[in-house]
Amino acid sequence: MNNPISALFGPSPIKPIQKHMAKAQSCIALLGDFLEASYIKEWQKAEEIQQVIHKTENEADALKREIRTHLPRSLWLPVARNDLLEMLQIQDRLANRARDIAGIMLGRKIEIPGELVECVRDYYQKNLNTSAQALKAINELDELLETGFRGKEATLVEGLVVELDELEHQSDVSQVKLRAMLFQMEDSLPPVHVIFLYKIIDRLGELADISQKVGSRLLLLIAK
């Protein structure tokens, strides 16, 4: 009979955590397709994409529950079980934010003003780049474990996290520009619409913030 723990984790408990991060990144990538549909008011297509995001987020949740249930309490690894679970929790917030953004925009049919579309498109791309960098760093976690969080692999991951921090900064700069543009347009838009536009801007920015936290958690593992 197959051992359910072995079936899930194989030789390492890290692969499922990397798979979970990839699911979260898929949600964020799909969000880009959703935004493109919303720009041209193709709400039927946007709804179809939103359903795929929701399905992918549910898959990430299911994987998270399996990892929590089956992650061995005694790991012969240079990393604590709680540290891996904390990493998982941070990653899960990425999938949740992508789901929330699509849900809010679809539920209220929030239209991005034409003057802001290019800026929002650039802003989203910067956030996507940041989460992609976080995934790249997480994909080095198994190599980090093999080297005991030391040596060239640790230096490599530290470099990836430095790049991740710079990408998060670029997102912040883009957010400031976008908020300033929206501020100039406030008087020409319905107040409730403005409130939700600011909320969408903030939620998009959280994708980069959370991604940076993934990198910070990796640095903490290296430092221990």
VEXNUBA-786145 format. One record per residue: y, z, x of N, C-alpha, C in turn; residue in one letter; chain; residue number from 1. Coordinates in Angstrom, 3 decimals. Atoms other than C-alpha are relative to their C-alpha. Example, Ala and Ser with C-alpha at 12.3 -4.5 7.8 and 13.67 -1.06 7.14 Angstrom:
n_north_n_up_n_east_ca_north_ca_up_ca_east_c_north_c_up_c_east_residuo_cadena_num
-1.190_0.000_0.890_-4.500_7.800_12.300_1.200_0.000_0.900_A_A_1
-1.190_-0.060_-0.820_-1.060_7.140_13.670_1.090_0.730_-0.770_S_A_2
//
This chain:
n_north_n_up_n_east_ca_north_ca_up_ca_east_c_north_c_up_c_east_residuo_cadena_num
-1.200_0.000_0.855_0.000_0.000_0.000_1.248_0.000_0.889_M_A_1
-1.212_0.068_-0.788_3.443_-0.885_1.322_0.822_1.265_-0.175_N_A_2
-0.911_-1.133_0.045_5.739_1.982_2.184_1.364_-0.494_-0.492_N_A_3
-1.268_0.501_0.530_8.925_1.561_0.060_1.152_0.166_0.979_P_A_4
-1.048_-0.189_-0.989_11.054_2.947_2.874_-0.068_-1.108_1.047_I_A_5
0.165_1.066_-0.980_9.601_0.488_5.376_0.382_-1.353_-0.588_S_A_6
-0.321_1.273_0.645_9.960_-2.342_2.869_1.507_-0.213_-0.069_A_A_7
-1.454_0.123_0.112_13.665_-1.591_2.461_0.644_-0.123_1.372_L_A_8
-0.701_-0.113_-1.263_14.615_-0.737_6.034_-0.635_-0.775_1.146_F_A_9
0.646_0.654_-1.113_12.017_-2.486_8.192_0.081_0.898_1.223_G_A_10
-0.039_-0.815_-1.217_12.363_-1.350_11.809_1.299_0.785_0.176_P_A_11
-1.305_-0.641_-0.179_15.981_-0.203_11.332_0.652_0.287_-1.338_S_A_12
-0.740_-0.282_1.231_18.073_1.515_8.634_1.335_-0.721_-0.054_P_A_13
-1.316_0.623_-0.086_21.048_-0.582_9.708_0.072_-1.317_-0.778_I_A_14
-0.029_1.309_0.653_20.050_-3.963_8.253_0.463_0.066_-1.460_K_A_15
-0.479_-0.062_1.382_20.499_-2.889_4.595_1.489_0.309_-0.100_P_A_16
-1.430_-0.304_0.007_23.947_-1.489_5.423_0.799_-1.259_0.335_I_A_17
-0.642_1.282_-0.306_24.875_-4.819_7.004_-0.087_-0.957_-1.193_Q_A_18
0.166_0.843_1.184_23.486_-6.608_3.948_0.965_0.419_-1.101_K_A_19
-0.947_-0.502_1.006_25.612_-4.389_1.699_1.417_-0.474_0.323_H_A_20
-1.329_0.460_-0.402_28.742_-5.267_3.691_0.158_-1.488_-0.274_M_A_21
-0.046_1.441_0.283_27.890_-8.957_3.357_0.199_-0.256_-1.491_A_A_22
-0.201_0.121_1.451_27.671_-8.497_-0.424_1.454_0.280_-0.365_K_A_23
-1.399_-0.328_0.260_31.093_-6.861_-0.436_0.907_-1.157_0.415_A_A_24
-0.791_1.138_-0.461_32.496_-9.750_1.586_-0.149_-1.189_-0.938_Q_A_25
0.199_1.077_0.973_30.982_-12.199_-0.896_0.905_0.184_-1.211_S_A_26
-0.893_-0.283_1.128_32.928_-10.483_-3.680_1.428_-0.404_0.329_C_A_27
-1.371_0.323_-0.404_36.159_-10.899_-1.725_0.184_-1.510_0.127_I_A_28
-0.081_1.454_-0.118_35.421_-14.549_-0.948_0.075_-0.654_-1.383_A_A_29
-0.036_0.519_1.376_34.747_-15.228_-4.639_1.348_0.243_-0.658_L_A_30
-1.319_-0.303_0.551_38.059_-13.584_-5.465_0.996_-1.118_0.310_L_A_31
-0.866_1.121_-0.332_39.766_-16.456_-3.660_-0.157_-1.146_-0.995_G_A_32
0.243_1.041_1.009_38.122_-18.942_-6.046_0.603_0.404_-1.344_D_A_33
-0.583_-0.495_1.251_39.183_-16.764_-8.961_1.517_-0.194_-0.002_F_A_34
-1.456_0.134_-0.072_42.791_-16.736_-7.787_0.423_-1.463_-0.135_L_A_35
-0.343_1.426_0.093_42.823_-20.511_-7.368_-0.071_-0.483_-1.446_E_A_36
0.106_0.380_1.413_41.642_-20.918_-10.968_1.160_0.588_-0.807_A_A_37
-1.090_-0.636_0.747_44.292_-18.470_-12.188_1.334_-0.691_0.249_S_A_38
-1.266_0.663_-0.305_47.103_-20.355_-10.430_0.260_-1.174_-0.934_Y_A_39
-0.159_1.188_0.859_46.439_-23.396_-12.601_-0.421_0.292_-1.439_I_A_40
0.259_-0.474_1.368_45.631_-21.325_-15.716_-1.320_-0.517_-0.569_K_A_41
1.341_0.367_0.464_41.990_-22.423_-15.879_-0.784_1.285_-0.261_E_A_42
0.538_-1.338_0.253_40.997_-19.151_-17.506_-1.490_-0.006_-0.312_W_A_43
1.434_0.088_0.244_37.561_-20.339_-18.591_-0.756_0.011_1.332_Q_A_44
0.614_0.015_-1.329_36.682_-21.136_-14.985_0.178_1.352_0.682_K_A_45
-0.258_-1.315_-0.595_38.305_-17.889_-13.882_-0.969_1.042_-0.544_A_A_46
0.937_-0.961_0.599_36.120_-15.970_-16.318_-1.404_-0.178_0.568_E_A_47
1.327_0.250_-0.577_32.988_-17.639_-14.983_-0.098_0.591_1.420_E_A_48
-0.002_-0.552_-1.357_33.945_-16.672_-11.431_0.027_1.522_-0.040_I_A_49
-0.059_-1.454_0.139_34.810_-13.150_-12.547_-1.368_0.574_-0.312_Q_A_50
1.349_-0.460_0.313_31.314_-12.820_-13.964_-0.897_-0.016_1.235_Q_A_51
0.781_0.050_-1.242_29.830_-13.884_-10.624_0.405_1.151_0.921_V_A_52
-0.467_-1.146_-0.795_32.007_-11.309_-8.844_-0.627_1.281_-0.524_I_A_53
0.562_-1.202_0.622_30.821_-8.661_-11.304_-1.498_0.118_0.320_H_A_54
1.432_0.001_-0.305_27.184_-9.657_-10.755_-0.241_0.373_1.467_K_A_55
0.166_-0.277_-1.425_27.572_-9.578_-6.976_0.339_1.458_0.312_T_A_56
-0.355_-1.412_-0.186_29.284_-6.181_-7.147_-1.112_0.901_-0.504_E_A_57
1.146_-0.759_0.509_26.400_-4.894_-9.274_-1.162_-0.016_0.994_N_A_58
1.053_0.094_-1.013_23.976_-6.155_-6.625_0.306_0.914_1.185_E_A_59
-0.399_-0.909_-1.078_25.959_-4.267_-3.984_-0.242_1.450_-0.407_A_A_60
0.235_-1.356_0.502_25.789_-1.142_-6.147_-1.494_0.348_0.023_D_A_61
1.439_-0.244_0.010_22.034_-1.494_-6.546_-0.516_0.233_1.417_A_A_62
0.398_-0.165_-1.396_21.619_-1.885_-2.797_0.480_1.348_0.535_L_A_63
-0.532_-1.306_-0.414_23.834_1.153_-2.233_-0.888_1.131_-0.499_K_A_64
0.858_-1.057_0.549_21.658_3.254_-4.530_-1.338_0.061_0.731_R_A_65
1.276_0.024_-0.725_18.488_2.118_-2.764_0.145_0.622_1.381_E_A_66
-0.215_-0.556_-1.334_19.937_2.966_0.630_0.138_1.514_-0.074_I_A_67
-0.189_-1.445_0.149_21.052_6.397_-0.539_-1.316_0.712_-0.310_R_A_68
1.252_-0.626_0.415_17.668_7.103_-2.088_-1.020_0.037_1.120_T_A_69
1.092_0.153_-0.952_15.471_5.904_0.755_0.384_0.206_1.460_H_A_70
-0.373_-0.233_-1.394_17.523_6.504_3.889_-0.642_1.298_0.481_L_A_71
0.702_-1.207_-0.456_15.344_8.934_5.853_0.970_1.114_0.386_P_A_72
-0.861_-1.140_-0.324_16.795_12.420_6.243_-0.073_0.357_1.475_R_A_73
0.122_-0.222_-1.438_15.553_12.591_9.814_-0.043_-1.353_0.690_S_A_74
-0.080_1.287_-0.690_16.688_9.591_11.830_-0.037_0.234_1.505_L_A_75
0.056_-0.097_-1.456_15.652_9.263_15.447_0.966_-1.030_0.580_W_A_76
-1.040_0.924_-0.413_18.934_7.526_16.129_1.210_0.792_0.487_L_A_77
-1.203_-0.690_-0.482_22.172_8.405_17.962_1.140_-0.041_-1.017_P_A_78
-1.008_-0.005_1.048_23.999_8.538_14.631_-0.525_0.840_-1.159_V_A_79
0.409_-0.876_1.090_23.924_11.033_11.788_-0.155_-0.779_-1.295_A_A_80
0.231_0.613_1.316_22.613_10.096_8.348_1.293_-0.014_-0.818_R_A_81
-1.241_-0.085_0.777_25.881_11.265_6.781_1.040_-1.020_0.459_N_A_82
-0.936_1.004_-0.502_27.845_8.935_9.041_-0.318_-1.380_-0.579_D_A_83
0.396_1.285_0.590_25.855_5.949_7.774_0.354_-0.052_-1.487_L_A_84
-0.327_-0.042_1.429_26.338_7.056_4.165_1.508_-0.102_-0.230_L_A_85
-1.453_0.111_0.105_30.076_7.440_4.736_0.442_-1.445_0.218_E_A_86
-0.291_1.409_-0.224_30.201_3.902_6.120_-0.323_-0.812_-1.254_M_A_87
0.416_0.687_1.218_28.344_2.684_3.055_1.019_0.204_-1.116_L_A_88
-0.969_-0.311_1.039_30.831_4.415_0.753_1.298_-0.788_0.193_Q_A_89
-1.223_0.759_-0.274_33.799_2.771_2.457_-0.207_-1.472_-0.341_I_A_90
0.304_1.404_0.294_32.173_-0.661_2.261_-0.016_-0.256_-1.504_Q_A_91
0.134_0.181_1.441_31.478_-0.153_-1.431_1.348_-0.152_-0.677_D_A_92
-1.337_0.103_0.583_35.173_0.221_-2.123_0.543_-1.420_0.081_R_A_93
-0.438_1.392_-0.099_35.721_-3.364_-0.947_-0.485_-0.814_-1.192_L_A_94
0.552_0.720_1.152_33.401_-4.783_-3.598_0.681_0.444_-1.292_A_A_95
-0.637_-0.528_1.203_34.974_-2.504_-6.206_1.414_-0.549_-0.187_N_A_96
-1.376_0.497_0.106_38.508_-3.647_-5.391_0.023_-1.469_-0.423_R_A_97
0.059_1.412_0.391_37.593_-7.323_-5.647_-0.314_-0.120_-1.492_A_A_98
0.351_-0.004_1.420_35.968_-6.642_-9.024_1.196_0.419_-0.848_R_A_99
-1.128_-0.518_0.772_38.996_-4.664_-10.220_1.135_-1.014_-0.112_D_A_100
-1.091_0.981_0.014_41.535_-7.328_-9.233_-0.304_-1.118_-0.991_I_A_101
0.378_1.078_0.924_39.646_-10.066_-11.067_0.002_0.500_-1.436_A_A_102
0.053_-0.544_1.353_39.111_-7.804_-14.081_1.380_0.200_-0.602_G_A_103
-1.366_-0.219_0.485_42.793_-6.848_-14.388_0.680_-1.322_-0.318_I_A_104
-0.682_1.286_0.209_44.026_-10.399_-13.988_-0.573_-0.757_-1.182_M_A_105
0.619_0.716_1.110_41.519_-11.854_-16.427_0.305_0.682_-1.322_L_A_106
-0.211_-0.734_1.241_41.953_-9.108_-19.009_1.375_-0.225_-0.595_G_A_107
-1.375_0.186_0.483_45.703_-9.668_-19.247_0.499_-1.429_0.216_R_A_108
-0.390_1.384_-0.304_45.715_-13.369_-18.256_1.278_-0.015_0.848_K_A_109
-1.176_-0.131_-0.851_48.127_-12.502_-15.473_0.218_-1.289_0.791_I_A_110
-0.359_1.240_-0.683_49.856_-15.624_-14.203_0.902_0.318_1.189_E_A_111
-0.851_-0.133_-1.177_51.250_-15.692_-10.685_1.138_-1.017_-0.123_I_A_112
-1.107_0.965_0.087_54.757_-17.240_-10.863_-0.133_-1.081_1.069_P_A_113
0.166_1.136_-0.895_54.795_-20.679_-9.277_0.655_0.192_1.352_G_A_114
-0.729_-0.211_-1.249_57.335_-19.596_-6.678_-0.745_0.923_0.969_E_A_115
0.721_-0.968_-0.825_54.910_-16.945_-5.426_-1.393_-0.464_0.416_L_A_116
1.393_0.394_-0.202_51.662_-18.907_-5.381_-0.349_-0.171_1.479_V_A_117
0.320_0.237_-1.412_51.819_-20.042_-1.743_-0.003_1.303_0.792_E_A_118
-0.070_-1.277_-0.702_52.804_-16.574_-0.583_-1.215_0.864_-0.344_C_A_119
1.193_-0.754_0.400_49.991_-14.968_-2.603_-1.237_-0.597_0.657_V_A_120
1.146_0.670_-0.636_47.547_-17.548_-1.257_-0.103_0.408_1.480_R_A_121
-0.004_-0.408_-1.408_48.579_-16.708_2.321_-0.368_1.479_0.138_D_A_122
0.277_-1.443_-0.010_48.454_-12.981_1.582_-1.482_0.276_-0.222_Y_A_123
1.435_-0.148_0.242_44.958_-13.226_0.134_-0.799_-0.394_1.235_Y_A_124
0.737_0.473_-1.175_43.792_-15.204_3.180_0.039_1.027_1.126_Q_A_125
-0.100_-1.024_-1.042_45.077_-12.513_5.523_-0.920_1.179_-0.302_K_A_126
0.905_-1.077_0.379_43.152_-9.883_3.574_-1.455_-0.414_0.155_N_A_127
1.352_0.525_-0.187_40.035_-12.059_3.580_-0.367_-0.014_1.485_L_A_128
0.254_0.005_-1.441_40.365_-12.489_7.350_-0.310_1.401_0.521_N_A_129
0.199_-1.379_-0.452_40.553_-8.728_7.758_-1.382_0.502_-0.389_T_A_130
1.330_-0.447_0.430_37.439_-8.029_5.700_-1.102_-0.763_0.730_S_A_131
0.980_0.777_-0.773_35.607_-10.839_7.519_-0.162_0.591_1.401_A_A_132
0.067_-0.634_-1.312_36.467_-9.137_10.808_-0.773_1.316_-0.073_Q_A_133
0.762_-1.238_0.188_35.111_-5.850_9.443_-1.493_-0.297_-0.090_A_A_134
1.400_0.403_0.082_31.856_-7.612_8.566_-0.534_-0.374_1.382_L_A_135
0.407_0.386_-1.356_31.721_-9.076_12.073_-0.291_1.238_0.844_K_A_136
0.205_-1.240_-0.752_32.064_-5.577_13.517_-1.259_0.728_-0.472_A_A_137
1.182_-0.676_0.554_29.436_-4.106_11.179_-1.279_-0.695_0.457_I_A_138
1.188_0.735_-0.431_27.029_-6.844_12.217_-0.385_0.299_1.445_N_A_139
0.329_-0.444_-1.354_27.166_-5.384_15.726_-0.610_1.394_0.007_E_A_140
0.428_-1.399_0.050_26.029_-1.962_14.502_-1.416_0.201_0.510_L_A_141
1.374_-0.155_-0.494_22.340_-2.538_15.205_-0.052_-0.097_1.526_D_A_142
-0.061_0.094_-1.460_23.171_-3.616_18.759_0.598_1.276_0.598_E_A_143
-0.580_-1.259_-0.462_25.325_-0.524_19.112_-1.055_1.102_0.063_L_A_144
1.046_-1.017_0.030_22.390_1.636_18.115_-0.968_-0.160_1.166_L_A_145
0.949_0.252_-1.086_20.121_-0.018_20.650_0.553_0.434_1.354_E_A_146
-0.618_-0.364_-1.274_22.611_0.708_23.429_0.534_1.429_-0.004_T_A_147
-0.453_-1.385_0.066_23.294_4.269_22.291_1.503_0.131_-0.107_G_A_148
-1.445_-0.015_0.179_26.900_3.422_21.411_0.734_0.091_1.342_F_A_149
-0.594_-0.029_-1.325_27.695_2.880_25.090_-0.024_-1.399_0.602_R_A_150
0.090_1.222_-0.779_28.255_0.110_27.587_0.787_-1.173_-0.564_G_A_151
-0.716_1.218_0.368_29.295_-3.502_27.027_0.091_-0.188_-1.516_K_A_152
-0.006_0.175_1.459_28.335_-3.466_23.337_1.089_0.856_-0.641_E_A_153
-1.063_-0.868_0.527_30.634_-0.517_22.656_1.371_-0.602_0.290_A_A_154
-1.273_0.642_-0.362_33.434_-2.318_24.517_0.275_-1.199_-0.893_T_A_155
-0.138_1.153_0.882_32.788_-5.436_22.449_0.486_0.430_-1.383_L_A_156
-0.379_-0.457_1.340_33.025_-3.522_19.169_1.411_0.578_0.002_V_A_157
-1.362_-0.522_-0.097_36.149_-1.714_20.316_1.016_-1.138_-0.029_E_A_158
-0.867_1.171_0.024_37.699_-5.130_20.941_0.102_-0.612_-1.387_G_A_159
-0.010_0.525_1.365_36.689_-6.324_17.485_0.875_0.857_-0.909_L_A_160
-0.795_-0.901_0.841_38.319_-3.266_15.941_1.491_-0.134_0.318_V_A_161
-1.399_0.257_-0.357_41.538_-3.882_17.896_0.505_-1.249_-0.734_V_A_162
-0.357_1.223_0.725_41.588_-7.396_16.417_0.112_0.281_-1.499_E_A_163
-0.031_-0.348_1.419_40.846_-5.938_12.991_1.315_0.702_-0.338_L_A_164
-1.264_-0.701_0.224_43.862_-3.623_13.293_1.174_-0.971_-0.040_D_A_165
-1.070_0.989_-0.015_46.077_-6.589_14.134_-0.011_-0.831_-1.291_E_A_166
0.103_0.748_1.251_44.775_-8.516_11.112_0.512_0.824_-1.175_L_A_167
-0.507_-0.873_1.061_45.497_-5.521_8.888_1.525_0.078_0.046_E_A_168
-1.460_-0.002_-0.150_49.031_-5.432_10.295_0.603_-1.285_-0.569_H_A_169
-0.482_1.270_0.548_49.473_-9.111_9.428_0.007_0.041_-1.525_Q_A_170
0.034_-0.170_1.450_48.438_-8.256_5.869_1.189_0.823_-0.473_S_A_171
-1.138_-0.842_0.366_51.074_-5.523_5.765_1.306_-0.793_0.020_D_A_172
-1.213_0.811_-0.118_53.776_-7.938_6.936_0.099_-0.974_-1.168_V_A_173
0.035_0.942_1.122_52.715_-10.476_4.304_0.307_0.711_-1.315_S_A_174
-0.260_-0.754_1.231_52.780_-7.788_1.620_1.476_0.314_-0.153_Q_A_175
-1.436_-0.296_0.047_56.340_-6.768_2.495_0.776_-1.236_-0.454_V_A_176
-0.675_1.252_0.372_57.445_-10.409_2.225_-0.217_-0.311_-1.475_K_A_177
0.329_0.324_1.384_55.676_-10.883_-1.099_0.705_0.938_-0.972_L_A_178
-0.674_-0.961_0.863_57.067_-7.703_-2.618_1.498_-0.280_-0.060_R_A_179
-1.426_0.325_-0.019_60.581_-8.710_-1.544_0.293_-1.208_-0.882_A_A_180
-0.181_1.180_0.845_60.185_-12.090_-3.221_-0.103_0.364_-1.473_M_A_181
0.162_-0.417_1.391_58.936_-10.478_-6.415_1.197_0.822_-0.464_L_A_182
-1.171_-0.804_0.347_61.831_-8.005_-6.362_1.166_-0.896_-0.414_F_A_183
-1.087_0.918_0.320_64.271_-10.923_-6.382_-0.205_-0.690_-1.348_Q_A_184
0.316_0.698_1.254_62.512_-12.340_-9.460_-0.114_0.938_-1.196_M_A_185
0.298_-0.978_1.050_62.191_-9.138_-11.486_0.771_-0.252_-1.300_E_A_186
-0.829_0.153_1.202_65.088_-9.852_-13.865_-0.408_-1.183_-0.859_D_A_187
0.390_1.201_0.747_63.559_-13.195_-14.895_-1.403_0.104_-0.595_S_A_188
1.379_-0.169_0.463_60.117_-11.794_-15.761_-0.095_1.188_-0.954_L_A_189
0.214_-1.150_0.884_58.853_-9.491_-18.531_-0.346_1.238_0.839_P_A_190
0.225_-1.205_-0.809_58.880_-5.901_-17.193_-1.474_0.378_0.170_P_A_191
1.416_-0.353_-0.098_55.199_-5.276_-17.996_-0.715_-0.951_0.955_V_A_192
0.599_0.980_-0.894_54.255_-8.474_-16.191_0.312_0.347_1.451_H_A_193
-0.406_-0.390_-1.352_56.208_-7.323_-13.140_-0.833_1.178_0.494_V_A_194
0.793_-1.179_-0.368_54.389_-3.974_-13.144_-1.399_-0.400_0.440_I_A_195
1.361_0.416_-0.336_51.004_-5.687_-13.131_-0.038_-0.887_1.242_F_A_196
-0.049_0.804_-1.224_52.058_-8.158_-10.446_0.059_0.904_1.227_L_A_197
-0.050_-0.947_-1.122_52.969_-5.263_-8.158_-1.373_0.665_0.190_Y_A_198
1.321_-0.625_-0.095_49.613_-3.680_-8.982_-0.993_-0.934_0.686_K_A_199
0.895_0.971_-0.629_47.770_-6.861_-8.007_0.302_-0.118_1.490_I_A_200
-0.388_0.069_-1.413_49.731_-7.074_-4.754_-0.553_1.205_0.760_I_A_201
0.492_-1.218_-0.655_48.841_-3.480_-3.939_-1.517_-0.015_0.157_D_A_202
1.472_0.014_-0.052_45.142_-3.928_-4.790_-0.498_-1.004_1.043_R_A_203
0.395_0.967_-1.031_44.929_-7.032_-2.618_0.184_0.607_1.390_L_A_204
-0.245_-0.641_-1.286_46.462_-5.078_0.243_-1.023_1.059_0.343_G_A_205
1.022_-1.019_-0.243_43.861_-2.369_-0.197_-1.248_-0.600_0.635_E_A_206
1.155_0.642_-0.634_41.211_-4.887_0.856_0.116_0.078_1.522_L_A_207
-0.210_-0.099_-1.445_42.741_-4.947_4.330_-0.031_1.459_0.453_A_A_208
-0.016_-1.422_-0.366_43.324_-1.179_4.357_-1.418_0.561_0.103_D_A_209
1.375_-0.501_0.002_39.704_-0.437_3.478_-0.786_-0.609_1.156_I_A_210
0.673_0.661_-1.114_38.476_-2.996_6.001_0.348_0.686_1.323_S_A_211
-0.406_-0.713_-1.208_40.489_-1.213_8.677_-0.729_1.335_0.118_Q_A_212
0.732_-1.271_-0.014_38.793_2.048_7.674_-1.448_-0.195_0.471_K_A_213
1.341_0.311_-0.514_35.426_0.390_8.337_0.031_0.003_1.530_V_A_214
-0.133_0.032_-1.439_36.602_-0.294_11.863_0.240_1.379_0.590_G_A_215
-0.271_-1.353_-0.485_37.940_3.236_12.276_-1.263_0.847_0.007_S_A_216
1.256_-0.746_0.068_34.582_4.640_11.199_-0.929_-0.403_1.155_R_A_217
0.806_0.449_-1.136_32.834_2.516_13.828_0.485_0.638_1.304_L_A_218
-0.541_-0.634_-1.205_35.168_3.858_16.507_-0.377_1.470_0.080_L_A_219
0.417_-1.407_0.016_34.339_7.397_15.427_-1.458_0.144_0.440_L_A_220
1.399_-0.037_-0.417_30.643_6.638_15.845_-0.128_-0.183_1.504_L_A_221
0.043_0.233_-1.449_31.284_5.330_19.348_0.488_1.238_0.754_I_A_222
-0.608_-1.146_-0.688_33.374_8.394_20.218_-0.885_1.236_-0.013_A_A_223
0.827_-1.212_0.131_30.686_10.911_19.130_-1.003_0.109_1.133_K_A_224
//
